[in-house]
């Protein structure tokens, strides 16, 4: 299981793939079903959609 937080490095966020099990600092966890990475100005938004109908968002 990979732990995610707002302090996670971009390399850690980029290394996550479908099928990985992740957990955020609020306790939400699950298996990654889909990944969407959006770039807006100077920030990147990492959306990890989970199989159990949840989404983990990390903004860097």
C-alpha positions, 0 to 999 in steps of 0.5 A: 500500500502506498501512502499519499499526502500533499507532501508526496513528491511528484515522482511518487505520484507519477509512479502510481499505476492502475491496480496499486492500493493507495491511502491518503492522510484522511484515511480514504483507501482503495485500489486505483481503477483510473488515473487522470492528471491535469495541468493548470498553470503551474500546478498539477492535479492528480485524480486517482479514481478508486474501485470503491467509487471514491476519488483521491485528489492530490494537487502539486 
